[in-house]
Amino acid sequence: MIAEIIQVALAPVFLLVAIGSMLNLLTVRLGRVVDRSRILQERHPETQGVEHDMIVSEIRNLAKRIECTNRAILLLVLSGLVTGLTVVLLFVRGFTRFDLEVLLAGAFILSIGLMMTGLIYFLRETREASASLRIPSTYLELDRKL
């Protein structure tokens, strides 16, 4: 009986591993963005004119990225918690024979929905990062043949 419950619980456990990997990636990205924002905040009062405007623009971009990353982390943590609850419910069902099928399905669907929404925020953050790193065409010198 225990072996059967463990077999059924493997899918949610693999999902937990994936969520953990995504959280690791997001926390590393968040750390880099926060470090960059601290550097810019130190430079902020020392700048003027165009340089100041560029720093303010980058700080605004970083603030958006921090918000997206924080939301993605929150949603993925909630997804992990609901996935853990799914595993617990599988064991409760196995030992008590309560009819928890609808609750199990709902928890798993909720977990996947939270994860997908977190991934959408991750996508938004990476798009924001890519947009801020676009190389101006003047540097590319596209009119020249190399």
Backbone as CSV, one residue per row, in Angstrom:
resi,resn,N_x,N_y,N_z,CA_x,CA_y,CA_z,C_x,C_y,C_z
1,MET,0.809,-1.191,0.000,0.000,0.000,0.000,0.859,1.265,0.000
2,ILE,1.873,1.294,0.863,2.771,2.457,0.926,3.491,2.634,-0.398
3,ALA,3.934,1.523,-0.989,4.651,1.595,-2.273,3.757,2.203,-3.350
4,GLU,2.488,1.855,-3.354,1.546,2.398,-4.340,1.365,3.901,-4.144
5,ILE,1.253,4.323,-2.892,1.080,5.755,-2.605,2.323,6.522,-3.060
6,ILE,3.492,5.965,-2.787,4.740,6.631,-3.198,4.817,6.727,-4.716
7,GLN,4.424,5.683,-5.414,4.427,5.722,-6.879,3.516,6.825,-7.406
8,VAL,2.327,6.936,-6.827,1.372,7.961,-7.256,1.895,9.353,-6.908
9,ALA,2.621,9.464,-5.802,3.125,10.768,-5.344,4.358,11.232,-6.114
10,LEU,4.920,10.384,-6.975,6.140,10.767,-7.689,5.950,11.967,-8.612
11,ALA,4.835,12.044,-9.310,4.612,13.171,-10.226,4.629,14.503,-9.484
12,PRO,3.890,14.648,-8.384,3.976,15.917,-7.651,5.375,16.176,-7.075
13,VAL,6.069,15.118,-6.692,7.416,15.302,-6.149,8.356,15.809,-7.240
14,PHE,8.235,15.293,-8.451,9.047,15.804,-9.562,8.697,17.261,-9.847
15,LEU,7.434,17.599,-9.714,7.018,18.991,-9.873,7.689,19.867,-8.821
16,LEU,7.783,19.381,-7.592,8.475,20.125,-6.529,9.940,20.362,-6.878
17,VAL,10.581,19.374,-7.470,11.981,19.527,-7.883,12.098,20.624,-8.948
18,ALA,11.184,20.613,-9.905,11.196,21.636,-10.960,10.959,23.024,-10.370
19,ILE,10.029,23.121,-9.460,9.739,24.409,-8.815,10.962,24.894,-8.050
20,GLY,11.622,23.984,-7.342,12.838,24.351,-6.615,13.919,24.875,-7.539
21,SER,14.079,24.247,-8.687,15.074,24.711,-9.660,14.733,26.100,-10.182
22,MET,13.453,26.319,-10.454,13.025,27.636,-10.932,13.231,28.704,-9.860
23,LEU,12.940,28.346,-8.617,13.149,29.302,-7.518,14.627,29.647,-7.366
24,ASN,15.479,28.671,-7.542,16.916,28.921,-7.475,17.327,29.919,-8.564
25,LEU,16.880,29.691,-9.761,17.185,30.586,-10.878,16.669,31.999,-10.606
26,LEU,15.447,32.096,-10.112,14.857,33.411,-9.859,15.576,34.163,-8.739
27,THR,15.981,33.460,-7.698,16.672,34.150,-6.605,18.043,34.646,-7.045
28,VAL,18.718,33.904,-7.920,19.999,34.374,-8.453,19.775,35.626,-9.295
29,ARG,18.775,35.601,-10.163,18.462,36.778,-10.991,18.094,37.971,-10.117
30,LEU,17.274,37.726,-9.098,16.862,38.809,-8.211,18.084,39.411,-7.518
31,GLY,18.994,38.575,-7.067,20.210,39.074,-6.418,21.018,39.976,-7.323
32,ARG,21.149,39.598,-8.577,21.898,40.422,-9.535,21.213,41.758,-9.781
33,VAL,19.890,41.722,-9.910,19.140,42.958,-10.158,19.242,43.881,-8.946
34,VAL,19.126,43.321,-7.762,19.224,44.123,-6.539,20.618,44.729,-6.409
35,ASP,21.652,43.945,-6.697,23.024,44.474,-6.641,23.199,45.640,-7.612
36,ARG,22.689,45.471,-8.827,22.802,46.545,-9.826,22.032,47.783,-9.374
37,SER,20.861,47.597,-8.791,20.067,48.745,-8.347,20.775,49.491,-7.212
38,ARG,21.458,48.771,-6.351,22.203,49.432,-5.267,23.332,50.287,-5.814
39,ILE,24.023,49.781,-6.806,25.109,50.550,-7.439,24.548,51.834,-8.049
40,LEU,23.440,51.709,-8.765,22.840,52.879,-9.406,22.300,53.870,-8.381
41,GLN,21.751,53.363,-7.286,21.248,54.263,-6.251,22.385,55.060,-5.611
42,GLU,23.553,54.460,-5.514,24.710,55.193,-4.989,25.166,56.276,-5.964
43,ARG,25.079,55.983,-7.261,25.493,56.955,-8.280,24.458,58.050,-8.517
44,HIS,23.208,57.778,-8.203,22.093,58.683,-8.487,22.352,60.126,-8.044
45,PRO,22.730,60.378,-6.787,22.887,61.771,-6.361,24.108,62.476,-6.976
46,GLU,25.024,61.707,-7.551,26.259,62.279,-8.086,26.169,62.646,-9.560
47,THR,25.022,62.402,-10.192,24.914,62.614,-11.634,23.988,63.774,-11.965
48,GLN,24.148,64.254,-13.211,23.306,65.341,-13.716,23.039,65.110,-15.194
49,GLY,22.060,65.811,-15.690,21.786,65.835,-17.122,21.444,64.477,-17.704
50,VAL,22.010,64.209,-18.878,21.711,62.985,-19.621,22.127,61.747,-18.826
51,GLU,23.276,61.801,-18.164,23.730,60.653,-17.378,22.735,60.343,-16.250
52,HIS,22.227,61.399,-15.608,21.248,61.221,-14.532,19.963,60.586,-15.082
53,ASP,19.514,61.079,-16.234,18.306,60.530,-16.851,18.482,59.051,-17.192
54,MET,19.661,58.690,-17.664,19.933,57.286,-17.998,19.898,56.411,-16.742
55,ILE,20.436,56.925,-15.653,20.432,56.168,-14.395,19.005,56.015,-13.878
56,VAL,18.222,57.082,-13.922,16.826,57.014,-13.470,16.054,56.011,-14.329
57,SER,16.279,56.033,-15.629,15.603,55.105,-16.530,15.960,53.655,-16.189
58,GLU,17.235,53.414,-15.932,17.653,52.051,-15.595,17.106,51.625,-14.238
59,ILE,17.074,52.543,-13.279,16.511,52.222,-11.961,15.028,51.863,-12.091
60,ARG,14.299,52.591,-12.923,12.882,52.283,-13.146,12.720,50.891,-13.747
61,ASN,13.576,50.579,-14.715,13.544,49.263,-15.340,13.833,48.176,-14.307
62,LEU,14.827,48.413,-13.477,15.182,47.432,-12.446,14.047,47.254,-11.435
63,ALA,13.357,48.340,-11.126,12.220,48.250,-10.197,11.127,47.350,-10.776
64,LYS,10.858,47.475,-12.072,9.877,46.604,-12.732,10.339,45.155,-12.691
65,ARG,11.621,44.936,-12.952,12.156,43.577,-12.941,12.085,42.964,-11.544
66,ILE,12.391,43.764,-10.528,12.310,43.265,-9.147,10.877,42.872,-8.823
67,GLU,9.916,43.705,-9.216,8.500,43.408,-8.953,8.075,42.115,-9.646
68,CYS,8.433,41.953,-10.911,8.070,40.732,-11.641,8.710,39.505,-11.005
69,THR,9.966,39.617,-10.642,10.671,38.481,-10.044,10.070,38.128,-8.693
70,ASN,9.752,39.124,-7.884,9.128,38.862,-6.586,7.779,38.171,-6.742
71,ARG,6.999,38.601,-7.718,5.700,37.954,-7.946,5.884,36.516,-8.419
72,ALA,6.856,36.313,-9.311,7.126,34.952,-9.797,7.548,34.058,-8.635
73,ILE,8.410,34.562,-7.767,8.856,33.781,-6.608,7.672,33.455,-5.699
74,LEU,6.831,34.438,-5.412,5.658,34.210,-4.565,4.768,33.122,-5.152
75,LEU,4.474,33.221,-6.430,3.580,32.253,-7.064,4.192,30.858,-7.098
76,LEU,5.490,30.783,-7.334,6.134,29.473,-7.360,6.214,28.859,-5.961
77,VAL,6.433,29.684,-4.946,6.423,29.168,-3.568,5.023,28.653,-3.225
78,LEU,3.995,29.415,-3.582,2.619,28.954,-3.334,2.339,27.659,-4.093
79,SER,2.833,27.573,-5.325,2.678,26.352,-6.105,3.351,25.176,-5.405
80,GLY,4.542,25.409,-4.880,5.242,24.357,-4.145,4.491,23.916,-2.904
81,LEU,3.927,24.878,-2.200,3.153,24.541,-0.994,1.909,23.714,-1.348
82,VAL,1.220,24.117,-2.399,0.022,23.378,-2.807,0.411,21.993,-3.331
83,THR,1.547,21.904,-4.004,2.026,20.596,-4.458,2.337,19.702,-3.258
84,GLY,2.971,20.270,-2.243,3.226,19.520,-1.017,1.936,19.063,-0.369
85,LEU,0.938,19.932,-0.362,-0.370,19.566,0.172,-0.965,18.401,-0.628
86,THR,-0.750,18.416,-1.939,-1.239,17.322,-2.785,-0.626,15.989,-2.352
87,VAL,0.670,15.994,-2.089,1.345,14.770,-1.642,0.780,14.314,-0.297
88,VAL,0.596,15.259,0.619,0.023,14.912,1.928,-1.372,14.317,1.751
89,LEU,-2.186,14.930,0.906,-3.535,14.416,0.673,-3.515,13.012,0.071
90,LEU,-2.532,12.738,-0.783,-2.403,11.387,-1.345,-2.180,10.361,-0.236
91,PHE,-1.338,10.705,0.709,-1.077,9.794,1.821,-2.295,9.673,2.740
92,VAL,-2.966,10.789,2.998,-4.172,10.745,3.834,-5.219,9.849,3.173
93,ARG,-5.406,10.023,1.879,-6.375,9.192,1.149,-5.985,7.716,1.219
94,GLY,-4.684,7.444,1.071,-4.230,6.057,1.096,-4.416,5.380,2.439
95,PHE,-4.276,6.118,3.517,-4.386,5.516,4.847,-5.805,5.542,5.413
96,THR,-6.613,6.480,4.972,-7.947,6.609,5.567,-9.062,6.168,4.641
97,ARG,-8.776,6.064,3.380,-9.776,5.701,2.368,-10.884,6.743,2.224
98,PHE,-10.587,8.005,2.645,-11.534,9.089,2.387,-11.565,9.354,0.884
99,ASP,-12.692,9.802,0.384,-12.805,10.142,-1.033,-12.300,11.580,-1.221
100,LEU,-11.059,11.693,-1.608,-10.427,13.013,-1.770,-10.090,13.320,-3.226
101,GLU,-10.677,12.579,-4.146,-10.313,12.718,-5.562,-10.505,14.148,-6.068
102,VAL,-11.652,14.733,-5.775,-11.936,16.089,-6.261,-10.978,17.088,-5.617
103,LEU,-10.727,16.941,-4.329,-9.794,17.821,-3.626,-8.375,17.666,-4.173
104,LEU,-7.960,16.427,-4.434,-6.633,16.175,-5.001,-6.495,16.802,-6.384
105,ALA,-7.497,16.594,-7.212,-7.461,17.172,-8.562,-7.422,18.692,-8.489
106,GLY,-8.233,19.261,-7.615,-8.253,20.721,-7.473,-6.917,21.265,-6.994
107,ALA,-6.311,20.586,-6.023,-5.013,21.044,-5.507,-3.953,20.972,-6.587
108,PHE,-3.942,19.884,-7.339,-2.928,19.735,-8.392,-3.134,20.769,-9.498
109,ILE,-4.371,20.988,-9.883,-4.672,21.998,-10.913,-4.284,23.388,-10.413
110,LEU,-4.591,23.684,-9.162,-4.203,24.975,-8.582,-2.684,25.137,-8.591
111,SER,-1.983,24.091,-8.228,-0.529,24.136,-8.215,0.038,24.432,-9.605
112,ILE,-0.482,23.747,-10.600,-0.026,23.965,-11.978,-0.385,25.382,-12.430
113,GLY,-1.562,25.857,-12.084,-1.974,27.219,-12.437,-1.071,28.263,-11.808
114,LEU,-0.741,28.077,-10.537,0.179,29.010,-9.864,1.555,28.989,-10.523
115,MET,2.015,27.785,-10.853,3.322,27.673,-11.500,3.311,28.371,-12.866
116,MET,2.269,28.162,-13.639,2.183,28.789,-14.957,2.146,30.311,-14.839
117,THR,1.404,30.821,-13.874,1.348,32.271,-13.675,2.711,32.801,-13.247
118,GLY,3.404,32.064,-12.387,4.765,32.440,-12.001,5.694,32.464,-13.196
119,LEU,5.539,31.498,-14.088,6.372,31.469,-15.294,6.064,32.651,-16.220
120,ILE,4.824,33.079,-16.236,4.474,34.263,-17.036,5.188,35.493,-16.478
121,TYR,5.225,35.634,-15.158,5.964,36.749,-14.562,7.457,36.632,-14.839
122,PHE,7.980,35.418,-14.838,9.379,35.213,-15.191,9.624,35.642,-16.639
123,LEU,8.716,35.289,-17.525,8.823,35.707,-18.920,8.813,37.226,-19.035
124,ARG,7.916,37.874,-18.292,7.856,39.344,-18.301,9.185,39.946,-17.835
125,GLU,9.770,39.356,-16.783,11.040,39.869,-16.266,12.145,39.710,-17.287
126,THR,12.212,38.572,-17.959,13.272,38.378,-18.957,13.060,39.290,-20.158
127,ARG,11.816,39.532,-20.531,11.535,40.467,-21.640,11.954,41.881,-21.250
128,GLU,11.684,42.247,-20.012,12.081,43.563,-19.490,13.608,43.692,-19.519
129,ALA,14.299,42.640,-19.105,15.769,42.651,-19.110,16.297,42.760,-20.533
130,SER,15.706,42.006,-21.447,16.152,42.046,-22.842,15.908,43.415,-23.462
131,ALA,14.780,44.006,-23.149,14.461,45.322,-23.711,15.456,46.373,-23.245
132,SER,15.905,46.252,-22.008,16.848,47.249,-21.496,18.263,47.029,-22.021
133,LEU,18.520,45.870,-22.592,19.861,45.562,-23.086,19.973,45.671,-24.603
134,ARG,18.963,46.184,-25.236,19.023,46.316,-26.694,20.180,47.239,-27.074
135,ILE,20.955,46.786,-28.030,22.103,47.559,-28.479,21.615,48.574,-29.516
136,PRO,21.908,49.864,-29.296,21.485,50.882,-30.272,22.092,50.602,-31.649
137,SER,21.294,50.837,-32.677,21.739,50.534,-34.042,22.973,51.337,-34.440
138,THR,23.193,52.489,-33.810,24.392,53.265,-34.140,25.668,52.491,-33.811
139,TYR,25.633,51.680,-32.787,26.793,50.857,-32.436,26.969,49.675,-33.378
140,LEU,25.883,49.228,-33.965,25.949,48.083,-34.859,26.511,48.455,-36.232
141,GLU,26.412,49.728,-36.575,26.899,50.217,-37.885,26.448,49.299,-39.017
142,LEU,25.148,49.135,-39.096,24.574,48.204,-40.052,24.792,48.631,-41.505
143,ASP,25.102,49.887,-41.728,25.324,50.358,-43.093,26.708,49.950,-43.622
144,ARG,27.580,49.478,-42.752,28.933,49.062,-43.160,28.993,47.556,-43.395
145,LYS,29.798,47.165,-44.369,30.057,45.732,-44.591,31.361,45.395,-43.907
146,LEU,31.359,44.312,-43.183,32.577,43.873,-42.492,33.110,42.582,-43.079
